[in-house]
């Protein structure tokens, strides 16, 4: 059994946004036969590879780095399909794929754009089909000032955000606000942990978040 989540994110009009498909437990899952169908708002979102054919739309992560896959992002129109041909997922939880779109200009703030898993098929390493639970967490909310890692909402990502995240990880800290959780959950597992602290430091230093 596996659970896939389309994570809620925020985006700025006229900018690229990196959306996330996460998995709760990737242990023992084969890439062969994988098929994930993702619905998106084709009127107001454009896959990265349709904007620049030299750039991919679907990015592998530390969990999926050994996956052999293809996708239809170059020709898709509202439904992105990720198909696995081989390999296996690394054990763990968090981001499975990062998927990049260009958001159209002049979309009003608070607009929610569709980004949702429609269906998914996964197999274990022995070829047996898995029951896949799908959780769609809210789509893409259009805002003007959101950046991943920007916990204090000042439009910049720096050591002040690192200090805030470190404080939120203390046992005596109040729970994060929804905005802090959204900005600080960099590994996509739905909570703030020391893994996010490491990723935030990488972001501040200008290093890639994913291993590859």
N, C-alpha and C positions, 0 to 999 in steps of 0.2 A: 504494500500500500504506500502511496506517496501523496503529498499535498503540494500543489503548485499555487503560488500567489502572484497576482498582478498588483504590484505595490502602487499605492497612491503617491503621486509626486506633484510638484508645482513647477510651472514654466512661465517664461516671459514671452510676450508676443514678439514675433520676428526673430527669435533665438532658437538654437537647437536645444533639445531636452533629451536627457538620457533616462529612459524608463527602465523598469526592472521587473524581471520574472524571477521569483525566488522559490526555493524548495525547502521544505522543513527537514528532510532527511534524504540525502543523495546516496547513501550506502547501498552498494550492490545493484546499481541501475546501469543497464546497457545503453549505449548510443544507438545500436542497431534497431531499426524499426520505430525509433522515437518520432512522434509527430505532434506538434503543438500548433493550434490555430488561434491567432490573436486578432481580435477586431479592433479597428481604430477609425477615427474620424477622417476619412480621406479628403473631405472638403477643406479641412483646416489644419491637417497634419500631412507632411510629406516625408517618406522614408529618406534617410540620409543619402543612400545610393542613387536615388532619383534626382537629387540635387547635384551630387558630385559622384559620377560613376566610379571614380578611383577610391572612394571611401565606402567601407562596409556600413550596413545598417545594424546588423546583429554582431555584437562583440562577445566573445567567450570570456569567462571568468576563471578564477582559480578552481572552481568546482567542475567546469566544463572544458577545461583546457585540452583534454585528451580526446575530445569529441570530434568525429568526422561528420560534417553536416553540410546542408545546403539550405538556402531560403529563397523565397520568391520576391524579395524586397524590391528588386529592380523593376518589376512589372505589377506588383500588387496594387490593388485599388480598394482599400478598406478591410482586407483580410491578409495578414501576414502569416505565412506557414513556414515553420522551422522543421526540417526533416533530418533525422539522424541516419547515417550510413554505417557507422562503426565507432569503435572506441568505447570507453566507459567513463562514468562520472567519478570524480574523486569523492571520498566520503566526507560528509560535513553538512552544514546547513547555511542558508543565506542566498546570495545572488547566484542564479543559474545562468542568466543571460542579461546583458545590458543592451537595450534597443534604442536607437537614436532617430529622432524625428526633428524636422524643422516645423516650428509653429508659425502659422500665418500671422500677418500684421493685423492690428486694429481689432483684436478680439477683446471684448469687455472683461474687466477684472471679475473674478468669481465665476466665470464660465467654467463648466466642467466638460472636458472633452472625453470621448470614449477611448478607453484603453483597457481591454478586458480579454481574458482567456475564454475562448468559446468552447474548445474541446482539447483533449490531450490523450495521447496513447503512449505508454511506457512499458518496457519489459525489464525483467530482472536479468542477471547474468546467465541464467539457464534458458532464457527464451520465453519464460512464462509471463503472460500479461499481468500488469499490476492494476489494482483499483486506484484511480487517480481522483482525489478530491480537489476541486477548484475553488479558490477563494479570490474574488475580485474586490479590491479594497478601496475603490473610489475614483478611479480614472485620473485625469490630469487637470488640476485646478490652475487657472490662469491668474497669475499675480504679477506685480511689477518688480518686487524686490527680493525674490527668493533665490538663494544659491545653496547647493549642497554644502554642508559644513558651516553655514552662516547661522549659528545658533542665536546670536544676539540681534539679528535682523538689520545690521547696518549696511548690508550690501557688499561686505568684504569678508574674506576668510583669513583669519590670522590667529595670533596667540591668545587674544581675548576669548575667541570661540573655544580654543583648546582648554583654557582655564575654566570656562563655563561647563564644558562637557566633563572635565575632571571633577568639578564640584557636584554635578548631577549623579556621578557614579558613587558618591559617598553614601553609606547606609543611612545617614541622618538627613540626607537631602530630600526636599519635597519632590513629588513626581514631576517629570518634564511636562511642559505644556505641549499641546498637539504640534505647534510650530517647531519647538525644540526637538521633539521626537522625529519629525519629518526631516529636519536639517541634519540631525546627528546620527541617524540610523544609516550609516554609510555602507554597512555590509548587508543590509536588506533583510535582517532577521526579525524585524518588528520590535526591537527593544534596544536600549542603549547599554553597551558593554565595553570592556577594555579593548575589544577588537576594533570598535569604532574609534576609540582614542588613537590607536596606532594608525588607522586609515586617515584620520583627520590630520595627523602630523605629516603623513605622506602628501596629503593634499596641500598643506601649507608650504611644504618644501618643493612643490612642483613635480612630485613623482606620480606615476600612474597608480591608481587605486588597485587595479587588478594585477595579478601576478605576471600575466603575459602581455 
